Amino acid sequence: MDMSTPTQARSAEILSRAQEIIPGGVSSPVRAFQAVGGTPAVIERGAGPHVWDVDGNQYLDFVCSWGPLILGHANADVTAAIVKAASKGTTFGAPCEAELGLAERVIALYPSIDQVRFVSSGTEATMSAIRVARGCTGRDYIVKFAGCYHGHADHLLVEAGSGLVTFGQPASAGVPAAFAEKTLVLPLDDVEAFAELFAERGHEIAAVIVEPLPANNGLLKQTPEFLNAVREITREHGTLLIYDEVINGFRIAPGGAAELYGIEPDLATFGKVMGGGLPVGAFGGKAQYMQQLAPLGPIYQAGTLSGNPLAMAAGIATLKALQDNNGWQRLEELGAYFESKVAPLLATKGWSLVREGSIFWFSLQEGEPARSAEAIDPDAADLYRPLFHGLFARGVNMAPSAYEVGFVSLAHTEEHIDFFANQLGEVLATL
Ligand SMILES: Cc1ncc(COP(=O)(O)O)c(C=O)c1O
């Protein structure tokens, strides 16, 4: 079925030309709309909570570039900071003062980290944190949880093996089985499986990497029992606990999930919000681990554009705006308003809204929302497709996949949320 509308003519033309010279026409696969079908909007510009495509269609945006745009599109403070920095030069490959400025803010906001190093993406952040954990412990194995995404580094593009085997298998062609075998994959929300693995093999495991609020394959709220057990058991075995805060960091609380749950990891990884919409990641932790990095210690890690002055300026402006305007409280207000409008609509179908602060996800199944990837009803993808297209045709940009979360930004208002709820109500009535 051709789901492109006549008003997407220019998007369709650009994508068809792009497909000739860029694989799938996109720089990151989910943008190709494979999960929902139809023609992706080629975006020309954004302002506040809206984006406009090259055909002139306006969309109320809940993708927010997959999380970074917590202040909305083209925020005046962030834009001014970037322009000011750019006018002085875009990159030096030498220390710049803005690195210190962003590092000071990150360390002040995030509990438990003494030092931080900047990279250019979340993938680099998680990859580097794992190297630090391996370098500091002298162990090779790591643990991740099934269905959780931490970027596309080889040892993290790994899925659970069949049956009871926890040895990971490559989740992508091109990932050597020998790498994947060093990644042990466990189900979320299963203290027993976690304790059992550690009783047997804890002494071999360098790190556990987890999003305390997994937000990359649904929004899978974990119980405090599970999160506490992971913290205690890793500590008992000398395994470093890495909190992947690439989505949650500086969003669900100033200090991310660590603050929300009151649990301190050994290392943490950041991206998205911290970079204000420019390509930034970071990893940080206790000085005893971070000081093992080159040039001080034997663990190598580097980057030509790391600590880029434009990216640092965008990050500082974003965190400053959040801090100066009590942004997290307003995001919670907006999130609660969103929930009050949207949850009853979903309930008419037996579905529910999962929300933490300004992150939301539609759980398209009856009963309690899933807490592990295995508990997500596979029918969700089919249910989501018409929902997505109904909203898209009505000027709402949601993530083009049933498994991705949505974001409310500080540029959204109650009126925008009312508009969304009206559109959603109309779409649900057609299903
Ligand atoms: C939790 C988490 N970790 C890591 C990454 C990888 O970040 P990036 O896409 O910047 O490489 C993502 C990206 O979505 C993520 O959501």
The ligand as an ORCA input file, in Angstrom:
! r2SCAN-3c Opt
* xyz 0 1
  C      20.301      4.387     26.145
  C      21.132      4.680     24.951
  N      22.444      4.452     24.988
  C      23.241      4.710     23.941
  C      22.722      5.216     22.767
  C      23.622      5.505     21.617
  O      23.701      6.886     21.424
  P      24.084      7.492     19.994
  O      22.919      7.240     19.094
  O      24.326      8.935     20.266
  O      25.312      6.786     19.538
  C      21.359      5.471     22.684
  C      20.777      5.999     21.437
  O      19.599      6.078     21.238
  C      20.544      5.216     23.800
  O      19.241      5.475     23.777
*
